[in-house]
Amino acid sequence: MESKTHTVPKPLWDALEGAFQKKIRELIKDIATTCRQSEKPLWDAYRQSKHTVQLLDLAEPTEGIYECEALCTNTQVYTRCRKTVVFGQKFCAEHEYYHEPPTSALPILQRCISDTHERFFIHKETNSVYDHEYNKIGLFKDNRIELFEIVD
């Protein structure tokens, strides 16, 4: 990905910088409270270090390099977390100590998002289409999803 430079209007930058400072204050206070230590050493270390800001345009294709790779099991289908991660990391803060579950016996499904933002999962071997609860809802034919219509 190439680096781009954009001019940011001063009022917008000041507001953004204010938001960063507020979050930094909250983070330092939280760390000090959790460690039962004074905030002063953290503030001293923060003030001595150099800070840079890198804004990422996630509207551009990033090939998943800024997305958490942890598998979540909140439905019948394992899906990637996909929350934004710090540059160079594989997992978000929520999955920092994540261990990948054994998935060798599970079928591999390809995630597909429709124009109406519905999520579908395609089983590559059978071309079956599943919803997020792993209910078979259609077939994948000729590069198109054909959904079943269930009539009572």
Secondary structure, DSSP 8 states (H G I E B T S, - for coil): ---------HHHHHHHHHHHHHHHHHHHHHHHHHHT--SHHHHHHHHHS--------TTS--TTTTB---EE-SSSS-EE---B--TT-SS-GGGTT------TTS--EEEEE-TT--EEEEETTT-EEE-TT--EEEEEETTEEEE-----
